[in-house]
């Protein structure tokens, strides 16, 4: 039994990027799809798709690399964990690398980046940081 599916997703992403894989697959959930949507909106991945499979559906994320093979995602770090939840208000959301990275925030309006959440003035649970 997996106790932290978000950490599993981020670890799969991190490992695939280190291996320079073109895509990564993982079991799907609504939370993981929300994270993938936020990554696509912010330009960190090319595309994602839910694939019907047995016994469980699979989320496939096509990773993005630069023109010369440089990694778009350099680092992924889990912030809020099951044993230590981290929350922040809309005005207090942290900047990653002074705006060069993003923080993904779980809000009542879905998974948003820190830029989107700050523009809407809402806060929530800080899931992870990427740059």
MIZABA-114735 format. One line per 8 residues: their letters; for each residue x, y, z of C-alpha. Coordinates in Angstrom, 1 decimal. Layout:
<nodes>
A = X:Y:Z; ...
</nodes>
This chain:
<nodes>
XXXXXXXX = 0.0:0.0:0.0; 1.3:3.4:-1.0; 1.0:6.0:1.7; 2.1:9.1:-0.3; 1.1:9.0:-4.0; 2.3:12.5:-4.7; 5.8:11.6:-3.4; 5.7:8.5:-5.7
XXXXXXXX = 4.7:10.7:-8.7; 7.5:13.2:-8.0; 10.0:10.4:-7.5; 9.0:8.8:-10.9; 9.3:12.2:-12.5; 12.8:12.8:-11.0; 14.0:9.4:-12.0; 12.8:9.7:-15.6
XXXXXXXX = 14.4:13.1:-16.0; 17.7:11.8:-14.6; 17.5:9.0:-17.2; 16.5:11.4:-19.9; 13.4:9.3:-20.7; 10.9:10.7:-23.2; 8.0:9.9:-21.0; 7.0:8.5:-17.6
XXXXXXXX = 4.0:6.3:-16.6; 2.3:5.9:-13.2; -1.0:4.9:-11.7; -3.5:7.7:-12.2; -5.6:9.7:-9.7; -7.4:13.0:-9.8; -4.7:14.6:-7.7; -1.9:13.4:-10.1
XXXXXXXX = -3.9:14.6:-13.1; -4.3:18.0:-11.4; -0.5:18.2:-10.9; 0.1:17.2:-14.5; -2.3:19.9:-15.7; -0.5:22.6:-13.7; 2.9:21.4:-15.0; 1.5:21.6:-18.6
XXXXXXXX = 0.1:25.1:-18.0; 3.5:26.3:-16.6; 5.4:24.7:-19.6; 7.3:22.1:-17.7; 5.9:19.1:-19.7; 4.7:18.6:-23.3; 1.6:16.6:-22.8; -0.2:14.1:-20.5
XXXXXXXX = -2.8:11.5:-21.1; -4.9:9.0:-19.1; -4.6:5.5:-20.7; -7.2:2.9:-20.0; -5.5:-0.2:-18.7; -6.2:-3.2:-16.5; -6.3:-3.4:-13.5; -5.8:0.4:-13.1
XXXXXXXX = -5.6:3.4:-15.5; -2.2:4.8:-16.2; -1.1:8.5:-16.4; 1.5:9.1:-19.1; 3.5:12.3:-19.0; 5.6:13.3:-22.0; 8.7:15.1:-20.6; 10.1:18.3:-22.0
XXXXXXXX = 13.7:18.9:-22.9; 15.5:21.8:-24.5; 16.8:22.1:-28.0; 20.1:20.6:-27.1; 18.8:18.0:-24.6; 18.9:20.2:-21.5; 16.4:19.4:-18.8; 13.5:21.7:-18.3
XXXXXXXX = 12.8:20.4:-14.8; 16.1:20.6:-12.9; 14.8:19.8:-9.4; 11.7:18.5:-7.8; 11.2:18.7:-4.0; 8.2:17.6:-1.9; 7.3:20.2:0.7; 4.1:19.0:2.4
XXXXXXXX = 4.3:15.4:3.6; 1.7:13.2:5.3; 3.5:13.7:8.6; 4.0:17.4:8.2; 1.5:19.4:6.3; 2.6:22.9:5.1; -0.1:25.5:4.4; 0.3:29.1:3.2
XXXXXXXX = -2.0:32.0:2.6; -2.4:33.6:-0.8; -0.1:36.6:-0.1; 2.5:34.5:1.7; 3.2:31.9:-1.0; 6.9:31.3:-1.4; 8.9:32.2:-4.6; 11.2:29.5:-5.9
XXXXXXXX = 14.6:30.9:-7.2; 13.1:34.4:-7.1; 10.4:33.5:-9.6; 12.4:31.1:-11.9; 10.7:28.1:-10.4; 7.2:27.3:-9.3; 5.4:26.0:-6.2; 2.3:23.8:-6.7
XXXXXXXX = -0.5:24.5:-4.3; -3.6:22.4:-3.6; -6.5:24.9:-3.3; -10.2:24.7:-3.2; -10.1:25.6:-7.0; -7.7:22.7:-7.8; -4.0:22.4:-8.2; -2.5:25.8:-9.0
XXXXXXXX = 1.0:27.2:-9.3; 2.1:29.9:-6.9; 1.7:32.6:-9.6; -1.9:31.5:-10.4; -2.8:31.2:-6.7; -1.3:34.6:-5.8; -3.2:36.2:-8.7; -6.5:34.8:-7.4
XXXXXXXX = -5.6:35.6:-3.8; -6.1:32.1:-2.5; -3.8:29.9:-0.5; -3.7:26.2:0.4; -1.4:23.3:1.0; 2.0:23.6:-0.6; 2.6:20.3:-2.4; 6.1:20.7:-4.1
XXX = 8.6:23.0:-5.6; 10.0:22.7:-9.1; 12.7:24.5:-11.0
</nodes>
